[in-house]
């Protein structure tokens, strides 16, 4: 099932982790237009993609509704705002991606629009459209230079590493888009691939944003893989920096990020309120409720749409609200 989120849905675009807009107290806003993904990566922290064991519902946000909310939030946050189009799924599955980029670039106060992608849905023609729309940066997910391992990590048989490399080379050589390669280092699985990716990035003069594999309760877990500590992670990054003479560790300011005032938290943790049910939640036995112009994920809730439910807020960090029925 795919639920379309627009103004008529009555669901605000602040409050949820899986779609809408997320503000973590910096000048970077995460914009999530869809939960849909075309891959089934074996390490995915959100377990998105086809045949998810946790999610049988997806959400797509109407582009004008998303831009309306984005304008209000950017106005509150101030100048120098960075917009990152990311997703618990794959942003290029969003049908109005071009309109979203164009609209975001036109918002007064926005200085950069970037996007996460696994690259599998990109073509040369689509890249031209994305560049013309004004996209500034792509954070490209690629985790191996070995075709078989890359296919295994993606969780789908159609993953074609040669096509991915061709797209990366095309973006690097033929566009003004700033391109970063962002592999996830998965211990005991792609350890030997990270140096290969570093060398590949160097041939195209690309920057790298190596990510640490994290274990999530509802994410996919490769057998036998345990997350390493951040201390060990950064120690290895420093060793690779020295060996390959490349920068791998960036401070927030080096990528344009700085602290900013947060969107106000309008519901306190522990507070008891009444929410109106607007849609089923992303997990089974969850619902999306609305109160005080915020969306709330309510666990253990099977109430019908339109019903009022009394809940207790158990989380409100970064204006992401989670509640339990009272």
N, C-alpha and C positions, 0 to 999 in steps of 0.2 A: 504494500500500500504506500502511495505517495501523497502526502498532505500538502496542499498549496497554502502558503501563509501570505495573506495580503491584509489590507486595512480592514476588510469585512470580517476577517477571522477573529478580530478583537484581541490578538496576541501581540503584546509589546515585543520589541526586538532587543530588549535588555533583560537579562535574568537567566538565560539558558546557556549551557556550554556547547550545545550541538548545532544551534543556528542562531543567527542574529549578529550582534556586535558585542565584543568583549573588550573591556577597559581594565588594564592591570596597573594603572597608576603611572603610565608613561605617556609619551607623545605618539606611541604606536597603538593603533587600534586594529584588532583582529576582526575581519568581516567574513562571516560564514553564510554564504547564500544557499548551500545545499548540504545534505548529508550523504548524497549518493556517491558511490565509488565503483569503478570498473575492475579493480584488482582485489585480490584477497591475500595481501601480504602476510606472511607467516609470523611476523613480529608486530603487526599493527596494534597499537595501544588502544584503539577504539573498536577493534573488531568490525570495521566497516567492510563494505563490499558485498558481493553476491553470496547468498546462503550463510549469512551471519548467524551464529548460534544464539545471539542475544537480541538482535534487532530485526523485526519484521515490518517496521515502519520507517519511511524516509520523509524528509521535508524539503520543500523548495520554496524559497522566499521570492515574492514578486519584486521585481527590480526597482520600480518607482517607490514602493513602500520602504525598501531597504535604504534607498538614497535619501528619502525623507527623514528617516531616523538618523542617518549618518550626518546629514547637514546640521541637525540640532546638536548632536554630540560634539562635532568638530567646533561649532560655534562656542560651546561651553569650554572645550579644552584649550582653545587658542590657536595661535599660528604654529607653523612648522610641524604639522601632523603627518605622520606616516601611516598609510593604509596598507595592510597586508591581507590580501584575499586568500584565506586558507579555508580549511574544512576538516571535519572529522572524516570526510571522504576525499573526493577529487574535484577541485574547482573547475576544471575544464569540462566536467559533465553539465555544468550550469548553462542552460540555453541562452541566457542573456548576459553572458560574461562580457562581451564587447560593450554593451550598453552600461554595464556596471563600471567598467574601467573609465569610459568616457565621462559618465556622470560623476564619479569620484574625483577625477582630475579637475573638473569644473568647480568643485566646492572651494570657496575661499578659505584659505588656511591650510589646505592640503598641499604638501610639497613633494610627496612621493607616493606612487602606487606600485606595490609589488604583488607577487603571486607565488604560491606553492604549486608544484605539479609533479606528477610522475612521468609526464611527457608522452604517454602512450596515445593520447588523442590529438596531439599536435601534428599539424602538417605545415608545409612551407606557406601555403595560402593562409592558414589560420594565424600563423606567426606574423605575417604581413599585416593582417587585420588588427592583431593585438598591439603591434608596434604603432600602427596608425592611430589606434585608440588612445595611445599615450602611456602604455605600461612602461615603467622605469626599470623594473628588476624582476628576474625569475629565480626562485630558489628551487633547483631541479633535484628531485630525488632519484639517485642512482646508487646502487649498493654493491655492484660487482662489475668487473670487466670480463668475467667468465660467463658465456652465454647460458650454460646449463645452471650454474649457481644463481644467476640473475633471474632466470625463469622460476627456479625453485623458491626464491625469496618472494617473488611476486604472487605466488600461489595460483597462477593461471598459465595454461599451456600456450596462449597466444603471445606472451611477452617476447618481443624480438629485440634483443640488445643491439644488433646492427642498425636497426631503424632508429633506436634511441640515440645511439652515437652520431648517426647522420644528422638528426635534428639538433643535437647539441652543437655540432660543428657548424651547422647552418646559422644558428642563432649567434654564435660567437663571431663568425666571419662576415655575416651579412646584415646585422642589425645593430642598432644603438642600445639595445636592451642590455643592462648589466646582468651577467649570468653567473650564478654561484652554483657549484656542485655541493649537494648536501646529503652525503651518505650517512646511514645509521651504522655505527660500528657495533656488530653483534658478536660478542665474545665466542670464540670456538667455532664460528661459522664463516665470517668474512674477514677475519684478522689479516690474512694475506692479501686481500683485495684492496684494502685502504691504501697501502703504498702504490699500488697500480693506479688507483684513482687520482692520487696526488700527482703522479707522473703525467697522467693524461691531462689533468687540469693545467699543469705547467706548459704543456705543448700548445695550449690555446690561451695561455695567460689568464686563466680563470681563478677566482677566489674559491676557497673551500670553507664550508661550515659543517664540520664533522659533528654528528649528533651521538649522544650517549644512549644506548639501549636502556629502556626503563621497563620494569615489570609492573603491569597494571592488573588489578583484580579481574576486570572484564575484558582485557586485551588478549590477543593471541600469544601463545607462549611456545617458542621453538623448544623441542625436547632437549634437556640437558644444558640449557643456557641460563646462566645466572648473571644479573647485572653486576658490574664492577663498581667500586666506589668512585666518587668524583676525584678523590686524590689520585687514584691509579689512572683514571681517565686523562686528567690533565698532565700527569707525569709522562704518559705515552705521547700525548700531543706535543709536548715540549721536545721529546726525543725525535719525533718525526720532523718537527720544525728545524732542528739542528741538522739532521741527516739529509733532508731534501731542500734545505735553505728556502723554506716557504712559511708564510704566516698562517697559523691555524687557530690561534687564540685571540679573540677580539674583545675589547672592552665595549660597553654599551655606547659610549660616546663615539667610538670609532665607526660605528654603523649608524650613527645619527640619532640614537635613543637617549632620552633624558627623562627625569622624573617630572610628572605633571599632576595637577590636582585630579582626583578621581571623581567619577560620576557619583553623586551622593547615594549612600546606602539608605534607602527609605524604609527598610524593614530590619529591625534589630534581630540578631541571633537570640533565640529563646522566646521571641515574641509570639503571641498567639493571635491569629487573625482569621478572617473569613475570606476564602478565595472562591472564584467562580471557575468551574471546569470548562475549558475551551477545546481541548483535544486530548487524544491518548498520548502518553509519553513515549520516549524512545525505547525504553525497556518494557518488558511485560510487567503488568501490575503497577504501572506508573501513569500519571496524568499530568497534563499541563494546566495549571491554574493561573489566574490573574488576580492581582490585588495591587492597588496604589501605582498603577501604570507600570507594573513589572510582571514578567512571566516567572512562574515558579514551577519547578519540577516537584511533584508530590509522589513520594514512594508509597507502596502498599495501598493504592487508591484505584478502585474500579467504578467510581461514581460516574453517572451519565453526564453527557455534555449539557451544560446549562445549570447543573446543580451547584448549590453553595455548600462548601465543605470547610469545617473549622480545622485549622492546621497549626502546627508549631514549627517555626523556622529553625532548622538545625544547622544550616550553613548559609553565609551571606558574603563570603570572600570574593572580592573583585566583582561585586554586584551579581554574582551567580547564586541564585536562591534555590535551596533544597529544603523540603518540608516533609513532615509526617502528619497524618491525620490524628486528631485528638480523640 
